[in-house]
Amino acid sequence: MLTQLFTYLRQDQNKWNIVKDLFLERDIPARTILLQEGEIAQNIYFIKKGCLRLWFNNDGKDVTFQFFFENQAVSSIESFMGRQPSSFTLESIEPSTVIVLAKEDFDTLFQYYPQLKDGLQAILFQRMENYARLFLSRIKDNPQKRYEDLLKNHPEIIRRIPQHYIASYLGITSVSLSRIKNKR
């Protein structure tokens, strides 16, 4: 997605020269909080390298909601677009390199490239579909089935993410995840 976006933006060199400085590259260490739950999201992040996670606090326990990897964009979209307090914290899991685009700059980008709204709409629909799939899985699937689905459809999560975050994402404890893995 990131590569496609910049390829598209560079097609019109005049516009690109105006907007290119809106994108700021930033290296961040692991376990860096980019957005705290309750704050209003000021930025959207395009991941060049690394992994970020969205999570929320549930009675003192952090619950991982989603993971994001290279070439994906992430923000607390509801907060970023709706200017309301975020329900999530956004944190790096690995040392990461991100391209940061501030909300004001995001709005400026759409002034020069209004046709990007179609792409944004497609991304938002995909994200809503992912949310619905996750929601239904939590209701109808047992933890074993959720883990097997993760292995099959998102092996990068199993390879790159610490077990306690995976357990949190699956809605189980690390001990339960160990038991499920040992049964395999």
C-alpha positions in Angstrom: 0.0 0.0 0.0 2.7 2.5 0.9 4.7 1.9 -2.3 1.5 2.2 -4.3 0.5 5.4 -2.6 3.9 7.1 -3.3 4.0 5.8 -6.8 0.6 7.3 -7.4 1.4 10.6 -5.7 4.6 11.0 -7.8 2.7 10.7 -11.1 2.0 14.4 -11.0 5.4 15.9 -10.2 4.1 19.4 -9.6 1.6 18.3 -7.0 4.2 15.9 -5.5 6.7 18.8 -5.0 4.0 20.6 -3.0 3.0 17.6 -0.7 6.2 15.5 -0.4 7.3 17.4 2.7 4.0 16.6 4.5 5.3 13.0 5.0 7.8 12.7 7.9 9.9 9.6 8.3 10.5 8.6 11.9 12.4 5.7 13.5 10.9 4.5 16.7 12.2 2.0 19.3 10.1 -1.1 20.4 7.4 -0.4 23.0 6.9 3.2 22.0 3.5 4.6 22.5 2.4 6.7 19.5 -1.2 7.3 20.7 -2.6 6.9 24.2 -6.1 5.7 24.8 -8.3 8.8 25.5 -6.2 11.1 23.4 -7.4 12.4 20.0 -5.3 10.9 17.2 -3.3 13.6 15.5 -1.4 11.3 13.0 -1.8 8.4 10.7 1.3 6.1 10.4 2.5 4.3 7.3 4.7 1.4 8.3 7.9 1.1 6.3 9.5 -1.4 8.7 8.3 -3.0 11.9 5.1 -3.8 13.7 2.6 -1.8 15.6 -0.4 -2.9 17.6 -3.7 -1.3 18.7 -4.8 -2.2 22.2 -7.1 -1.1 24.9 -7.2 -1.3 28.7 -9.9 -3.6 30.1 -9.9 -3.5 33.9 -6.1 -3.2 34.1 -5.3 -5.8 31.4 -4.3 -4.7 27.9 -6.3 -6.4 25.2 -4.7 -6.4 21.7 -7.2 -5.5 19.1 -5.1 -5.6 15.9 -1.5 -5.9 14.5 -0.1 -3.8 11.6 3.0 -4.6 9.5 5.0 -3.2 6.7 3.1 -1.4 4.0 0.0 -0.9 6.1 -1.4 2.3 7.5 -2.7 2.7 11.0 -4.3 5.2 13.3 -7.2 5.1 15.6 -9.3 5.8 12.6 -12.5 6.7 14.5 -10.5 9.2 16.5 -8.4 10.5 13.6 -11.4 11.1 11.3 -14.0 11.9 13.9 -11.8 14.0 16.2 -13.0 12.1 19.3 -10.9 10.5 22.0 -9.3 7.2 21.0 -10.6 3.9 22.3 -7.2 2.5 21.7 -3.5 2.9 22.4 -1.1 2.5 19.5 2.3 1.1 20.3 5.3 -0.3 18.4 6.2 -3.9 19.1 9.4 -3.9 17.2 11.9 -1.2 16.3 10.0 0.4 13.5 10.3 3.0 10.7 7.1 4.9 10.0 6.0 7.7 7.7 3.9 10.1 9.8 1.2 12.2 8.3 -0.5 14.8 10.6 -4.3 15.3 10.4 -4.0 18.8 8.9 -1.5 17.4 6.3 -3.9 14.5 5.6 -6.6 17.0 4.8 -4.2 19.1 2.6 -3.3 15.9 0.7 -7.0 15.4 -0.2 -7.2 18.9 -1.5 -4.5 18.1 -4.1 -5.6 14.5 -4.7 -9.3 14.3 -4.1 -9.4 11.0 -6.0 -7.6 9.4 -3.0 -10.9 9.3 -1.2 -11.9 6.2 -3.2 -8.8 4.4 -1.9 -9.4 5.6 1.6 -13.0 4.3 1.4 -11.7 0.9 0.2 -9.3 0.8 3.1 -12.0 1.7 5.6 -14.3 -1.0 4.2 -11.6 -3.6 4.5 -10.9 -2.6 8.0 -14.6 -2.8 8.9 -14.7 -6.3 7.3 -11.7 -7.3 9.5 -13.5 -6.0 12.6 -16.6 -7.9 11.7 -14.6 -11.1 11.2 -12.8 -10.7 14.5 -16.0 -10.0 16.3 -17.8 -13.0 14.9 -14.7 -15.2 15.6 -14.8 -14.2 19.3 -18.4 -15.1 19.5 -18.6 -18.4 17.6 -15.1 -19.9 17.6 -13.3 -21.5 20.6 -9.7 -20.5 21.3 -8.3 -23.5 19.5 -10.1 -22.6 16.3 -9.1 -18.9 16.6 -5.4 -20.0 17.0 -5.6 -22.4 14.0 -7.2 -19.6 11.9 -4.3 -17.3 12.9 -1.8 -19.9 11.9 -3.4 -20.4 8.6 -4.3 -16.9 7.6 -1.7 -14.7 9.5 1.5 -16.7 10.0 3.5 -13.5 10.3 1.8 -12.8 13.6 2.9 -16.2 14.9 6.5 -15.6 13.7 6.9 -12.0 14.8 4.7 -11.3 17.8 5.5 -12.2 21.4 3.2 -14.9 22.8 1.6 -12.7 25.5 0.3 -10.3 22.8 -1.0 -13.2 20.7 -2.8 -14.6 23.7 -4.3 -11.1 24.4 -5.4 -10.9 20.7 -7.0 -14.3 20.9 -8.8 -13.4 24.2 -7.0 -16.0 26.3 -4.2 -16.2 28.8 -0.6 -17.0 27.8 -0.9 -20.3 29.8 -4.0 -21.3 27.7 -2.1 -20.4 24.5 0.8 -22.6 25.6 -1.6 -25.5 26.2 -3.2 -25.0 22.7 0.2 -24.9 21.1 1.3 -28.1 23.0 -1.8 -30.0 21.7 -0.7 -29.5 18.1 
